[in-house]
């Protein structure tokens, strides 16, 4: 009687892969967290440091690429080292939160 609902079934042999976050998801989480703490930069900076540890763990287990981690870290460095006024400017800068954002290299001013 294979139709009997109370019979024991063989356990499934499929492998369940954990859901991993990609660079875009991490970037959205970083932005959301910063916006939630727009009025409390110190708390946001503490949370950014925690996120950096998570990014490193993801890089170590190969669920985050080096390129994406470097992109996240470059944003984190700017957010961690800015003043409170600069903090709000970074949060309002739409280009800063785009996935293809790259820091502008300091160019030598011509006299």
NORVENJO-V972326 format. One record per residue. N is the residue number from 1. PHI is phi as a letter, one per 30 degrees, with the letter a starting at -180 (999 if undefined). Layout:
BEGIN
n->N phi->PHI
n->N phi->PHI
END
This chain:
BEGIN
n->1 phi->999
n->2 phi->d
n->3 phi->d
n->4 phi->d
n->5 phi->d
n->6 phi->c
n->7 phi->d
n->8 phi->d
n->9 phi->c
n->10 phi->d
n->11 phi->d
n->12 phi->d
n->13 phi->c
n->14 phi->d
n->15 phi->c
n->16 phi->c
n->17 phi->d
n->18 phi->d
n->19 phi->d
n->20 phi->c
n->21 phi->c
n->22 phi->c
n->23 phi->e
n->24 phi->d
n->25 phi->d
n->26 phi->d
n->27 phi->d
n->28 phi->d
n->29 phi->d
n->30 phi->d
n->31 phi->d
n->32 phi->e
n->33 phi->d
n->34 phi->d
n->35 phi->d
n->36 phi->d
n->37 phi->c
n->38 phi->e
n->39 phi->c
n->40 phi->b
n->41 phi->e
n->42 phi->d
n->43 phi->d
n->44 phi->d
n->45 phi->d
n->46 phi->d
n->47 phi->d
n->48 phi->d
n->49 phi->d
n->50 phi->d
n->51 phi->d
n->52 phi->d
n->53 phi->d
n->54 phi->d
n->55 phi->d
n->56 phi->d
n->57 phi->d
n->58 phi->d
n->59 phi->d
n->60 phi->d
n->61 phi->c
n->62 phi->i
n->63 phi->c
n->64 phi->b
n->65 phi->d
n->66 phi->d
n->67 phi->d
n->68 phi->d
n->69 phi->d
n->70 phi->d
n->71 phi->d
n->72 phi->d
n->73 phi->d
n->74 phi->d
n->75 phi->d
n->76 phi->d
n->77 phi->d
n->78 phi->d
n->79 phi->d
n->80 phi->d
n->81 phi->c
n->82 phi->c
n->83 phi->d
n->84 phi->d
n->85 phi->d
n->86 phi->d
n->87 phi->e
n->88 phi->d
n->89 phi->d
n->90 phi->d
n->91 phi->d
n->92 phi->d
n->93 phi->d
n->94 phi->d
n->95 phi->d
n->96 phi->e
n->97 phi->c
n->98 phi->d
n->99 phi->d
n->100 phi->c
n->101 phi->d
n->102 phi->b
n->103 phi->d
n->104 phi->d
n->105 phi->d
n->106 phi->d
n->107 phi->c
n->108 phi->d
n->109 phi->d
n->110 phi->d
n->111 phi->d
END
